[in-house]
């Protein structure tokens, strides 16, 4: 996929739909947006926009969360 995209080139039509479907499949499979951006040679924002356009529910940022601690007794 990365070899077919030139950096900064406009992606339209069926190529855009195919790319969006491919990104969605990989993202749903656990790949991060940053990893997909690096793999395709596109920006984080471009990949984020493509995922949003294809109807993906984006994951949270992760990390430590605040709230009630679970008790293990």
C-alpha positions as CSV (number, residue, x, y, z in Angstrom):
1,X,0.0,0.0,0.0
2,X,2.7,2.5,0.9
3,X,4.5,2.1,-2.4
4,X,1.4,3.3,-4.3
5,X,1.0,6.5,-2.3
6,X,3.4,9.4,-3.0
7,X,3.9,11.7,-0.1
8,X,1.5,14.6,-0.3
9,X,-0.4,13.3,-3.2
10,X,-4.2,13.7,-3.3
11,X,-6.1,10.4,-2.7
12,X,-9.6,10.5,-4.3
13,X,-12.3,8.1,-5.7
14,X,-11.9,4.4,-5.4
15,X,-8.3,4.7,-4.2
16,X,-9.5,6.7,-1.2
17,X,-12.2,4.2,-0.5
18,X,-9.8,1.3,-0.7
19,X,-7.3,3.0,1.5
20,X,-10.0,3.9,4.1
21,X,-11.2,0.2,4.1
22,X,-7.6,-1.0,4.6
23,X,-6.9,1.5,7.4
24,X,-10.1,0.6,9.1
25,X,-9.3,-3.1,9.0
26,X,-5.8,-2.6,10.4
27,X,-7.1,-0.1,13.1
28,X,-9.8,-2.5,14.2
29,X,-7.1,-5.2,14.3
30,X,-5.2,-3.2,16.9
31,X,-2.8,-1.0,15.0
32,X,-2.4,2.6,16.3
33,X,-3.0,5.7,14.2
34,X,0.7,6.6,14.5
35,X,1.7,3.2,13.3
36,X,-0.7,3.4,10.3
37,X,0.6,6.9,9.5
38,X,4.2,5.7,9.5
39,X,3.3,2.7,7.4
40,X,1.5,4.7,4.7
41,X,3.9,7.7,4.8
42,X,0.9,10.0,5.6
43,X,0.4,12.3,8.5
44,X,-1.4,11.4,11.7
45,X,-4.1,13.9,10.9
46,X,-4.7,12.3,7.4
47,X,-5.1,8.8,8.9
48,X,-7.3,10.1,11.7
49,X,-9.5,11.8,9.1
50,X,-9.7,8.7,6.9
51,X,-10.7,6.6,9.9
52,X,-13.4,9.1,11.0
53,X,-14.8,9.2,7.4
54,X,-15.0,5.4,7.3
55,X,-17.1,5.4,10.5
56,X,-14.6,3.8,12.9
57,X,-15.1,4.3,16.6
58,X,-11.7,5.7,17.7
59,X,-10.1,4.3,20.8
60,X,-9.3,6.4,23.8
61,X,-5.8,7.6,24.5
62,X,-5.1,5.1,27.3
63,X,-2.7,5.7,30.1
64,X,-3.5,6.0,33.7
65,X,-7.1,6.7,34.6
66,X,-8.4,8.4,37.6
67,X,-11.4,7.2,39.5
68,X,-12.4,4.8,42.2
69,X,-9.8,2.1,42.8
70,X,-11.0,-1.4,42.7
71,X,-10.8,-3.3,45.9
72,X,-9.4,-6.8,45.8
73,X,-10.2,-8.5,49.0
